[in-house]
Structure formats: C-alpha cells, structure tokens
Amino acid sequence: TVSSNANLSSLYVSAGSLSPSFSAGRTSYTVHVDEDETVCLISAEAQDSGATIDVTGSKNLIMGRNVRKVVVTAPSGNTKTYTITIYRGEASSDGEEEKPEDEKVEEIITTMSNIIPMCNIVK
C-alpha cells in the first residue's frame, strides 16, 4: 500500500527557536527573533522518506510578523501543513505573545470543562 504519512520527523529554524518545541502532531509554532536577524531558514525532514516537502514564504524577514508554511505531501497525496509565525523585533502586533492554534484549542477545552460542571440542570 502507498503511505499516507505526511508527518515531519524534525523541524528547525536557523534563527530563534520554535515555541512550543517540535512535535509531529503539532502544526503551529511561533518564533521570536531580534530585529538584527534578517534571515530565517527552515529545515524539515519527513517521517516517510517518500514524502515531499515544500516550504513557502520568504526566508528574508521583514520587521514584525512573518509566516512560513511547510507542506508535507505523502506518497498517497495526503498533505499536512505546519505553520511557523516568526516575529522579528517584537512580541506580536498587540504586545502579547500569540499562542499557536493547538494551544488556543486546548485553552478553550480547559475553559469549557470548567464551565460545564457549573451548568447543573434543575428538574
């Protein structure tokens, strides 16, 4: 059978560091670099040696927010996209660190699990 594995086995940036740390199941990352960093290269390796990897977005960093995407295509055609948001010279547009989408979902689930027990139905 043809593999549908579109996971990465590793993901690295040449400037700064991924936050949170790399995990094949996590697809959103944030990187903060000083304003004197003008280039950020992406290095990625697929779990399946037959998969292809395409990196989009410019390696040249502008001040503020820069988005790079790593698209992994499995031999079956199945794809998975990893997104790296790189902030050059600032935390984020509103001064707060932006949370990757996976963390936002976890935060919502945690919040909802705290709310639901308080909604007791009276019969």
Salt bridges, closest charged atoms under 4 A:
GLU101 OE2 - LYS104 NZ 3.28
ASP102 OD2 - ARG26 NH1 3.97
GLU106 OE2 - ARG26 NH2 3.85
GLU107 OE1 - LYS99 NZ 2.15
